């Protein structure tokens, strides 16, 4: 475990050192941005819509019971900004994109193409790792911002349609504006940026460590997804504690 953590830290440091070479890989960054962002947009929309709806469905009747039904907009808004949008989008990207990164780099490793890159004096970190980590670090916060907006709309739809709550769109978004601050949105975006780096580093590190043919690729993909999700949840706790000091 400690060896794997050390290898991931070293990979992250080498990627940061390679950042000045990013301009040479701008086309690969654009391709990765399209794969991560545009191709994940529909799934992010569906997931965020129903997450916002479920929060409203669960908390609305409880708030209405105590005469606080009009506060539902603020509750949904804060929950989506600070927790659910960044965490759920990160888990979605870990499963969809992290697995693809590990599989692609693992295949290159197994079929000795990394050795071929080194023979041609091409650094694998510059060519394979840097574009993917930069792209996911840009795409995930953008997806999270989109998920926040869609989640708010989903919560408003359920609050208006649920007879036990019966809060109109105007009252819902009025409560949301009064409760949600710009800092809450930035907190969610900051979390998503850290989650994105985590997913990218874990997935690329697992891909680079792949051995054993197709079965090894499968093991690397599984480890990449599982380890990414575990680290997302661990980092979420510590990031939340850290951000609370600034409230």
N, C-alpha and C positions, 0 to 999 in steps of 0.2 A: 504493500500500500504506500509506504513512504517513498519507495523507489519511483512509483508511478507519479506521486505528487511532485517529487523533485524533477522528473522529466517534463512534466507539464509546466512547471515554473520556468525551467530552462528554455522550453519552447516559447513561452510567452516573452521572456526577455530577449531572445533572439529575434522574435517577430517585431518587437518594439525597436530594436536596433536596425532592423531592415526597413523601417518606415520611410526613410529618405529615398528608397528605391521604388516607392509605390507608383511613381509616374510611368515607369516602364511597364507596369502591369495594369494600366487603366482599363484596357479592353476586357481583361479577365474580371476586373472588379465590376464593370458594367454587366457582364454576363451573369455573374453571381448575384448581383442586385436584382436582376430580372427573375432569376430562378427563386430567390428567397422571397422577394417582396410581391411581385405581380402574381406569381403562381400560387402564393399562399393567401391572397387577398380574400377570395371567396370563402375559404375555410375559416379565416379569421372573422369574417363578417357573420357567418352562421353561428360560430361559437360565442362571439361577444353578444349577439342579439339574444340568445337563449340564456346566457349567464345573467345579463341584466334583467331578463324576464323572471328568472327563478328567484333572484334576490327580492324583486318586488313582490312576487307571489308569496314568498315565505315571510317577509318582514311586514308587508302591508297590513294583513289582518291583525297582527300583534300590535302594531302602532295604532290602528283604528280602535282596538279594544280599549286603549288608554286615552283616546281622544287626540292622538298625535298623527293622524293619517296624513296631514298635509306636510309632515316632515319626511315623508318617504323619498322625495326627490334628493334631499341632502344625503340620506343614508345610502342610496344607490350610487350617487355621484362619488362619494368618498370611497366606498368599497371598490368601485371599478377603478378609480384613479390609483389608489395606494396599494391595492393587493391583487384583485382578481384579474384585471387586464394585464399587468406585467407578468404575473406568475403563469396564468393560463396560456398566454401567447408564447411565453418562453418554453413551456412544456410542449406546445404544438410544434414549435420550430425545432425543438430538440428531437422530437419523433420524426419529423418530416425531413428537415435539412441536416440535422446532426448525423442521422443515420446515412444519408446520402454522401456527406463529406467523408465519413469513416469508410464507407464502401469504395468510393472513388480512389481515395489515397491508399487504402488497403490493397486494392487491385494493382495500383501502380507499384506498390512495394513488393507484392508477391511475384509479379512478373518482371521484377528487376529493372523497371524503368527508371527508378530513382538513381540507380547506379549509372544508367545511361545519361541522365541529366548531369550528374557529377562529372562524367567523362567529357561532356561538352562544356564543362566549366559553368554550369547553371546551378545556382544554389536552390535546393528544393524548398527551403524556407521562403525565399523570394518568389518562387514560381508557383508553389502549391498552397502554402499556408497563409502568407500575407494577404493575397486578394480575398480569400474566404473569410478571414477574421475581420478585415475592414468592411466587407460587404454586409456581413451579418450584424456588425456593430452599428451600421447605418440603417439597415432594413428593419430590424426588430423594434427599435424605438418608434419608427414611423408606423409600423403595424399596431403597436400598443396605443399610440395616439388615435388611430382610426378605430381601434376596438373600444376605447373609452366613449367616443361619440356614438357608436352603434349600440353599445351597452346601455347608455343613458336613454336612447330612443326605445330600446326594448323594454326597459323598466317603465318608461312612461306609457307605453302601449298597454302593458299588463295592469298598471295602476288605474288607467282609465277604463279598461274593460272588466276588471274584477269588481263584482257588486259589493264585496265586503270592504273594499277600499274606496272605490268611486272617487278618485282624485283626477281631475282633468289635467290636460297637458299644461295649461297656463300655471296652475298651482304647483304642479310637479317641477317644472323648470324654474319657477320663482324660488322654490325651496332649494333647488340645486344651486342657483346663482348665489343665494345668501350663505350657503354652507361651504361649497367647494371654492377653495382659493387657488390661485395660480401655483403656489408652492406645492399643493397636493398633486397637480399635474406633473410638475418637475420631479417630484419624488418618484412617481411611477416611471417616468422616462429615465431617471438615473438608475433605478433598479433594473430596468430592461436593458440598459447599456451594459451593466455588470453581468447580467445573465447572458447577454449575447457573446461577450468575450469568453465567459465560462464555457458555453456550448461550443464555440469555435475552437478553443484550445483543447478541450477534452476530446472532441471528435477528431481533430487533426492529429493529436498525439496518439490516439488509439489506432488511427489509420497507419501512421508511421511505424508503429510497433507490431503490425500484423505479420504473422508467420504461419505457414502450414497450409497454403492453398485455399480453395474455396471455403472449406470449413473454418479456417482461420479468419477469413473475411467475415463470416457470419458471427463468430465470437466477438470480433472487434466492433461490429455494428451494435450488437447487444450491449456490450460494455459501454460504448459511447452513449447510447440513449439512457441506460440505467444510471450511470455515473453522473450524467448531465442533470437528470431530474433530481437525484439526491442532492447534488451540490446547489441546484436552484433553490430547493426548499431550505437547506441549511443557510445559504447566503441571505435568503429572504428574511430570516429571523434576525440575523446580525445587522443587516442593512436597516431593518425597521427600528431596531434599538438605536442604531447610529443616528438615523434621521429624526428620531424623537427628541434628541438633545437640542435640535434647532427649532422645535415648535414653541 
